[in-house]
Amino acid sequence: MLIKYNEPLANHTTFKIGGPARRLLFPESRAEFLDTLRDCPDALILGKGSNVLAPDGGVDKDVISTLLYNEITLDGNAVTAACGATLATLANFAAENSLSGLEFASGIPGTVGGAVRMNAGAYGGEMSQTVSSVEVYSKGEVLTVADSGFSYRHSRYVDSGEVILSVTLTLTPGVTSEIIALQQEYNRRRRDKQPLEYPSAGSSFKRPQGHYAAELIDRAACKGLQIGKAQVSEKHAGFIVNLGGASASDVEALMALVSERVFEQSGLVLEPEVVRL
Ligand SMILES: Cc1cc2nc3c(=O)[nH]c(=O)nc-3n(C[C@H](O)[C@H](O)[C@H](O)COP(=O)(O)OP(=O)(O)OC[C@H]3O[C@@H](n4cnc5c(N)ncnc54)[C@H](O)[C@@H]3O)c2cc1C
């Protein structure tokens, strides 16, 4: 198994931020993943690192990357993906097999494990619509969970601390060319609206009920606001971007300032979507 010692997390997060992890371990199979979980019960789990803010001082812990545990299998309309499979690969696999339901996910830059944990979604779709069961590891046991307790950007796994091993999704028969066309349309919209040219962790804040976070942030005159090298994107106020060399404390301070200004302007409390590792 690949193990990196004192490895900067900045190399493994889409924000390109984060100090070193004591060890970063990359199990490549289910057996290796389970052994690693048993050997390192306090380890943190990292998927693609596309929804996390890792601390500048790093973490004095082992971190398990799921990225090399990524096999995908098909049984009729049911697709089972190991937690480290990326949504892009999974969405392509579904398209190639003429299965519809994951078009929304093809441009979300995370793994299926990270996406199920936070019930990732876009363009009216979310993981909850296709997930039929989830295999988890918890305190030495492997369990199959039928009810993931999904709600907006939330699932039972946020609170339970269970590690998602694999996910089975039930998709519906479709036409490959139409599935690919819809993926391309969503990805075009993403490129038009989102500041993909800069490192980020996607939307910084969740949508308060009945509102769009980006709209509230824009109305509170926070677009372009900058602390250190972290900036509220001028292209999309919902994103905080790393202009190059931003620290986690720049991002934290900027998120606090944005929340304060939005609260003053609208009376609404913004809840972070980005997870502090
Ligand atoms: C440019 C950009 C656009 C984005 N667009 C969207 C979007 O449209 N919709 C959306 O919902 N999100 C979006 N995101 C956020 C992000 O891609 C998703 O939240 C994604 O699902 C996170 O997956 P990940 O593998 O990167 O998780 P990570 O960031 O690696 O981890 C996130 C959390 O999940 C935990 N975790 C990861 N894997 C597991 C596992 N196997 N078991 C248990 N816990 C686990 C981690 O410990 C951490 O707490 C975007 C991000 C970026 C950078």
PDBQT file of the ligand as one rigid body, heavy atoms in Angstrom, charges set to zero:
ROOT
HETATM    1  C1  LIG A 301     -15.464  23.480  -8.177  1.00  0.00    +0.000 C 
HETATM    2  C2  LIG A 301     -16.344  22.714  -7.229  1.00  0.00    +0.000 A 
HETATM    3  C3  LIG A 301     -17.689  22.538  -7.522  1.00  0.00    +0.000 A 
HETATM    4  C4  LIG A 301     -18.516  21.839  -6.642  1.00  0.00    +0.000 A 
HETATM    5  N1  LIG A 301     -19.832  21.681  -6.965  1.00  0.00    +0.000 NA
HETATM    6  C5  LIG A 301     -20.648  21.026  -6.120  1.00  0.00    +0.000 A 
HETATM    7  C6  LIG A 301     -22.030  20.851  -6.441  1.00  0.00    +0.000 A 
HETATM    8  O1  LIG A 301     -22.518  21.247  -7.498  1.00  0.00    +0.000 OA
HETATM    9  N2  LIG A 301     -22.814  20.192  -5.542  1.00  0.00    +0.000 N 
HETATM   10  C7  LIG A 301     -22.320  19.710  -4.368  1.00  0.00    +0.000 A 
HETATM   11  O2  LIG A 301     -23.088  19.119  -3.597  1.00  0.00    +0.000 OA
HETATM   12  N3  LIG A 301     -21.012  19.851  -4.034  1.00  0.00    +0.000 NA
HETATM   13  C8  LIG A 301     -20.174  20.493  -4.883  1.00  0.00    +0.000 A 
HETATM   14  N4  LIG A 301     -18.842  20.642  -4.555  1.00  0.00    +0.000 N 
HETATM   15  C9  LIG A 301     -18.343  20.126  -3.270  1.00  0.00    +0.000 C 
HETATM   16  C10 LIG A 301     -17.761  18.697  -3.320  1.00  0.00    +0.000 C 
HETATM   17  O3  LIG A 301     -17.271  18.362  -4.592  1.00  0.00    +0.000 OA
HETATM   18  C11 LIG A 301     -18.785  17.658  -2.891  1.00  0.00    +0.000 C 
HETATM   19  O4  LIG A 301     -19.234  17.920  -1.598  1.00  0.00    +0.000 OA
HETATM   20  C12 LIG A 301     -18.187  16.241  -2.924  1.00  0.00    +0.000 C 
HETATM   21  O5  LIG A 301     -19.227  15.329  -2.809  1.00  0.00    +0.000 OA
HETATM   22  C13 LIG A 301     -17.183  15.976  -1.796  1.00  0.00    +0.000 C 
HETATM   23  O6  LIG A 301     -16.567  14.731  -2.037  1.00  0.00    +0.000 OA
HETATM   24  P1  LIG A 301     -15.025  14.489  -1.680  1.00  0.00    +0.000 P 
HETATM   25  O7  LIG A 301     -14.672  13.111  -2.050  1.00  0.00    +0.000 OA
HETATM   26  O8  LIG A 301     -14.182  15.565  -2.281  1.00  0.00    +0.000 OA
HETATM   27  O9  LIG A 301     -15.058  14.661  -0.110  1.00  0.00    +0.000 OA
HETATM   28  P2  LIG A 301     -13.896  15.242   0.807  1.00  0.00    +0.000 P 
HETATM   29  O10 LIG A 301     -13.800  16.716   0.598  1.00  0.00    +0.000 OA
HETATM   30  O11 LIG A 301     -12.661  14.451   0.653  1.00  0.00    +0.000 OA
HETATM   31  O12 LIG A 301     -14.518  14.966   2.239  1.00  0.00    +0.000 OA
HETATM   32  C14 LIG A 301     -15.649  15.677   2.688  1.00  0.00    +0.000 C 
HETATM   33  C15 LIG A 301     -16.107  15.054   4.014  1.00  0.00    +0.000 C 
HETATM   34  O13 LIG A 301     -16.566  13.741   3.755  1.00  0.00    +0.000 OA
HETATM   35  C16 LIG A 301     -15.831  12.797   4.534  1.00  0.00    +0.000 C 
HETATM   36  N5  LIG A 301     -15.670  11.597   3.728  1.00  0.00    +0.000 N 
HETATM   37  C17 LIG A 301     -15.075  11.466   2.512  1.00  0.00    +0.000 A 
HETATM   38  N6  LIG A 301     -15.149  10.189   2.100  1.00  0.00    +0.000 NA
HETATM   39  C18 LIG A 301     -15.791   9.492   3.070  1.00  0.00    +0.000 A 
HETATM   40  C19 LIG A 301     -16.155   8.124   3.241  1.00  0.00    +0.000 A 
HETATM   41  N7  LIG A 301     -15.869   7.188   2.336  1.00  0.00    +0.000 N 
HETATM   42  N8  LIG A 301     -16.810   7.773   4.381  1.00  0.00    +0.000 NA
HETATM   43  C20 LIG A 301     -17.118   8.697   5.319  1.00  0.00    +0.000 A 
HETATM   44  N9  LIG A 301     -16.782   9.999   5.226  1.00  0.00    +0.000 NA
HETATM   45  C21 LIG A 301     -16.133  10.399   4.099  1.00  0.00    +0.000 A 
HETATM   46  C22 LIG A 301     -14.517  13.481   4.865  1.00  0.00    +0.000 C 
HETATM   47  O14 LIG A 301     -13.958  12.953   6.063  1.00  0.00    +0.000 OA
HETATM   48  C23 LIG A 301     -14.980  14.932   5.028  1.00  0.00    +0.000 C 
HETATM   49  O15 LIG A 301     -15.527  15.114   6.304  1.00  0.00    +0.000 OA
HETATM   50  C24 LIG A 301     -17.987  21.319  -5.438  1.00  0.00    +0.000 A 
HETATM   51  C25 LIG A 301     -16.621  21.492  -5.137  1.00  0.00    +0.000 A 
HETATM   52  C26 LIG A 301     -15.799  22.178  -6.033  1.00  0.00    +0.000 A 
HETATM   53  C27 LIG A 301     -14.339  22.320  -5.717  1.00  0.00    +0.000 C 
ENDROOT
TORSDOF 0
